[in-house]
């Protein structure tokens, strides 16, 4: 009988238009088998029911013998069965013994307790601890648990994330908590540590050895289905679930971390440990301190984020405001469990308290005041006011110029000169196209007009001696205003 993956591949080839003959040739199967599975994939995969065996009535007796004598031979078992009336042959007895003996021996397998030298090893693992609620948002809660193997000293950090940077930050906090760094770290097969393994060949996540290298710590991954290799951390997580977690309530991540810190100091690390017979905090004092080196990596979550028109960036489902002059730029965002900080060219431009809710706008009042001040100053300029009369886009374009940290007054003056040269209609079209492509600057408008429009025939005004009078610009006169004036005059005469 073939497995379900093979049946799935047979049907994929059939959907691709392959005949039963071609499928059999491609997959090196018999044509009859392919036809059988094409007709009835579920029925063909049903396991056959085991038939009745002469041993059925004697299985309990054999199991009892194996439990007491794991290495008992088939001839001896056959003799005991024959005394009870068994008339079968030794082959089925031998097959059943071979099958059951492995289970019994595995359940009785002994493991040598491994004790580490002081300061040599720590063990790390994560555990999922339900959720925390923030408003209408629920966040999964994880506990990063670290145990110093010699002393059994315990460190716990609760987080809402399993990202690589969170693991690194938690380990640095643990090393600082212990006051020493180990020679090796034992990890489970978490993706932030181990990405692939084939037997004893292990491929670590590239970022994990890079993080450990300057600390001179060697990573070691446990074998699959071998909990005894990390028994200390397994029992520590179980202890955390049974002793700390029950009958508590939490208002948020800060609160749960505060409570677990108190529990570590008052309970976990000052109890008499069942295995060592000593307090973990006393055994930790026997370890020669090996402090963290200088120049530690920045283990905050890092992203490159654009600043949108509403002078905000989007991170983890929320909006965080930035100074209005950064609109259109890309900033570096760094976040930990408490703070979200924005950088431009390696200089900090703003910082916010992190919100664990979602779809919230976290805004600093100073950012909104900067926007208001910028807008008020903007419209006081004469050329800007004249430019804004052209179309709605001519109102938004100077604001975008200001956010791009360009001279609004100079740009407005150049655009009005281009209006005189190419006409109002052509300038409006160029502004709309520039806004569509987020091309902010007078040179973009000039280039668009040069490519798409023909300059009007110029009739320059009379030059006056007073240059200030020559610089005066008037808005385009409205014929409707003249008509209204004439009609009003006639009505007055009547």
QUIRAUR-V837923 format. One record per residue. N is the residue number from 1. RES is the residue in one small letter. NEAR is the number of other ideal C-beta (glycine too) atoms within 8 Angstrom. D_LAST is the distance of its C-alpha to the last C-alpha in whole Angstrom. Layout:
# QUIRAUR-V837923
N	RES	NEAR	D_LAST
N	RES	NEAR	D_LAST
This chain:
# QUIRAUR-V837923
1	x	5	109
2	x	7	106
3	x	6	103
4	x	6	99
5	x	6	98
6	x	10	100
7	x	13	99
8	x	8	95
9	x	9	96
10	x	14	97
11	x	10	94
12	x	8	92
13	x	12	94
14	x	10	94
15	x	6	90
16	x	6	90
17	x	4	92
18	x	8	96
19	x	5	98
20	x	9	101
21	x	7	103
22	x	9	101
23	x	14	100
24	x	13	104
25	x	7	105
26	x	8	102
27	x	11	103
28	x	5	107
29	x	11	107
30	x	6	109
31	x	9	107
32	x	6	108
33	x	10	107
34	x	14	104
35	x	9	104
36	x	9	105
37	x	13	102
38	x	10	99
39	x	5	100
40	x	7	100
41	x	9	99
42	x	6	100
43	x	6	103
44	x	10	104
45	x	10	104
46	x	6	105
47	x	5	108
48	x	4	111
49	x	4	113
50	x	4	116
51	x	4	119
52	x	3	122
53	x	7	124
54	x	9	128
55	x	12	126
56	x	7	124
57	x	5	126
58	x	11	128
59	x	9	124
60	x	6	124
61	x	10	128
62	x	15	127
63	x	9	124
64	x	8	127
65	x	11	129
66	x	13	127
67	x	7	125
68	x	5	129
69	x	6	130
70	x	9	127
71	x	5	129
72	x	9	132
73	x	6	133
74	x	9	132
75	x	7	136
76	x	8	136
77	x	13	133
78	x	11	135
79	x	8	138
80	x	10	136
81	x	13	134
82	x	9	137
83	x	6	139
84	x	8	136
85	x	5	137
86	x	10	134
87	x	5	135
88	x	8	133
89	x	5	134
90	x	8	133
91	x	6	130
92	x	11	128
93	x	15	129
94	x	9	128
95	x	8	125
96	x	11	124
97	x	13	125
98	x	8	124
99	x	8	120
100	x	11	121
101	x	11	123
102	x	8	120
103	x	8	117
104	x	11	120
105	x	9	121
106	x	7	117
107	x	6	117
108	x	7	120
109	x	6	119
110	x	4	119
111	x	5	117
112	x	4	118
113	x	4	116
114	x	4	114
115	x	5	114
116	x	8	112
117	x	5	113
118	x	10	111
119	x	11	108
120	x	10	108
121	x	12	106
122	x	13	103
123	x	14	102
124	x	12	98
125	x	12	96
126	x	10	93
127	x	10	93
128	x	7	90
129	x	9	89
130	x	5	86
131	x	7	83
132	x	13	81
133	x	7	77
134	x	10	74
135	x	5	71
136	x	3	71
137	x	10	73
138	x	7	77
139	x	11	79
140	x	7	82
141	x	14	85
142	x	13	87
143	x	14	90
144	x	13	92
145	x	15	95
146	x	15	98
147	x	13	101
148	x	15	104
149	x	13	107
150	x	14	110
151	x	13	108
152	x	14	106
153	x	12	103
154	x	14	100
155	x	12	96
156	x	12	93
157	x	11	90
158	x	12	87
159	x	13	84
160	x	10	82
161	x	7	83
162	x	9	85
163	x	8	84
164	x	9	86
165	x	10	85
166	x	12	85
167	x	14	89
168	x	12	90
169	x	11	88
170	x	12	90
171	x	12	93
172	x	11	92
173	x	10	92
174	x	12	95
175	x	11	97
176	x	8	95
177	x	7	96
178	x	12	100
179	x	7	100
180	x	11	102
181	x	9	101
182	x	11	104
183	x	8	105
184	x	11	104
185	x	14	102
186	x	14	102
187	x	14	99
188	x	11	99
189	x	9	97
190	x	11	94
191	x	6	92
192	x	10	91
193	x	13	94
194	x	13	96
195	x	6	94
196	x	6	97
197	x	10	101
198	x	4	104
199	x	4	107
200	x	4	108
201	x	6	105
202	x	8	102
203	x	7	99
204	x	11	97
205	x	11	93
206	x	6	93
207	x	9	90
208	x	13	93
209	x	10	96
210	x	7	94
211	x	11	93
212	x	12	96
213	x	7	98
214	x	7	97
215	x	10	98
216	x	7	102
217	x	10	102
218	x	7	103
219	x	12	101
220	x	8	104
221	x	13	102
222	x	12	104
223	x	7	106
224	x	6	104
225	x	4	105
226	x	7	107
227	x	8	106
228	x	6	109
229	x	8	108
230	x	12	105
231	x	8	107
232	x	10	106
233	x	15	102
234	x	10	102
235	x	8	104
236	x	13	101
237	x	12	99
238	x	8	100
239	x	11	101
240	x	14	97
241	x	10	96
242	x	7	99
243	x	9	99
244	x	13	96
245	x	8	93
246	x	5	94
247	x	2	92
248	x	7	90
249	x	3	86
250	x	8	84
251	x	5	80
252	x	9	80
253	x	13	82
254	x	9	82
255	x	9	83
256	x	12	86
257	x	11	87
258	x	8	87
259	x	11	90
260	x	12	92
261	x	8	92
262	x	8	94
263	x	11	96
264	x	12	97
265	x	8	98
266	x	6	100
267	x	10	101
268	x	11	101
269	x	12	103
270	x	9	105
271	x	8	107
272	x	6	110
273	x	10	110
274	x	5	112
275	x	5	113
276	x	9	114
277	x	6	115
278	x	8	113
279	x	10	109
280	x	17	107
281	x	10	106
282	x	8	109
283	x	15	110
284	x	13	107
285	x	6	108
286	x	8	111
287	x	13	109
288	x	6	109
289	x	6	105
290	x	6	104
291	x	7	100
292	x	8	97
293	x	7	97
294	x	3	94
295	x	4	91
296	x	8	90
297	x	6	88
298	x	6	84
299	x	9	85
300	x	10	81
301	x	10	79
302	x	8	78
303	x	7	75
304	x	6	72
305	x	12	69
306	x	8	65
307	x	13	62
308	x	9	59
309	x	6	56
310	x	5	56
311	x	14	58
312	x	12	61
313	x	13	64
314	x	9	66
315	x	11	70
316	x	6	72
317	x	7	69
318	x	13	67
319	x	11	64
320	x	13	65
321	x	13	62
322	x	15	63
323	x	9	61
324	x	12	58
325	x	8	59
326	x	14	61
327	x	13	59
328	x	10	60
329	x	8	64
330	x	6	67
331	x	15	69
332	x	11	72
333	x	15	73
334	x	11	76
335	x	11	76
336	x	9	79
337	x	8	80
338	x	6	77
339	x	9	75
340	x	13	73
341	x	12	72
342	x	16	70
343	x	12	71
344	x	10	70
345	x	4	72
346	x	5	75
347	x	6	73
348	x	7	72
349	x	10	68
350	x	11	68
351	x	7	70
352	x	11	70
353	x	7	72
354	x	11	73
355	x	8	71
356	x	10	74
357	x	10	71
358	x	7	69
359	x	5	65
360	x	8	64
361	x	7	62
362	x	11	64
363	x	9	62
364	x	8	62
365	x	6	59
366	x	6	60
367	x	14	59
368	x	10	55
369	x	8	55
370	x	11	55
371	x	10	53
372	x	8	50
373	x	8	51
374	x	12	51
375	x	9	47
376	x	8	46
377	x	8	47
378	x	12	46
379	x	9	42
380	x	7	42
381	x	11	43
382	x	6	40
383	x	11	41
384	x	14	42
385	x	10	39
386	x	11	37
387	x	13	40
388	x	10	39
389	x	7	36
390	x	10	37
391	x	8	39
392	x	5	41
393	x	10	44
394	x	13	43
395	x	9	43
396	x	9	46
397	x	13	48
398	x	15	48
399	x	11	49
400	x	14	52
401	x	13	52
402	x	13	53
403	x	14	55
404	x	10	57
405	x	5	58
406	x	10	56
407	x	6	53
408	x	12	50
409	x	9	48
410	x	9	50
411	x	13	50
412	x	14	46
413	x	9	46
414	x	11	48
415	x	13	46
416	x	12	43
417	x	8	45
418	x	14	46
419	x	11	42
420	x	6	41
421	x	10	44
422	x	12	44
423	x	9	41
424	x	8	39
425	x	6	40
426	x	11	44
427	x	15	44
428	x	12	43
429	x	9	45
430	x	15	48
431	x	15	47
432	x	10	48
433	x	10	51
434	x	13	52
435	x	11	51
436	x	6	53
437	x	6	56
438	x	7	56
439	x	7	56
440	x	11	54
441	x	10	54
442	x	10	52
443	x	6	55
444	x	10	55
445	x	15	51
446	x	10	52
447	x	8	55
448	x	11	53
449	x	14	50
450	x	7	53
451	x	5	55
452	x	8	52
453	x	9	49
454	x	4	49
455	x	7	47
456	x	7	44
457	x	4	44
458	x	7	43
459	x	4	40
460	x	4	41
461	x	5	39
462	x	3	40
463	x	5	42
464	x	7	42
465	x	3	44
466	x	6	43
467	x	7	45
468	x	6	43
469	x	7	40
470	x	9	41
471	x	6	42
472	x	6	38
473	x	8	37
474	x	5	33
475	x	6	32
476	x	5	31
477	x	7	27
478	x	6	25
479	x	6	23
480	x	6	21
481	x	8	20
482	x	9	19
483	x	8	17
484	x	8	16
485	x	8	15
486	x	8	13
487	x	8	11
488	x	8	10
489	x	8	9
490	x	8	6
491	x	7	5
492	x	6	5
493	x	5	4
494	x	4	0
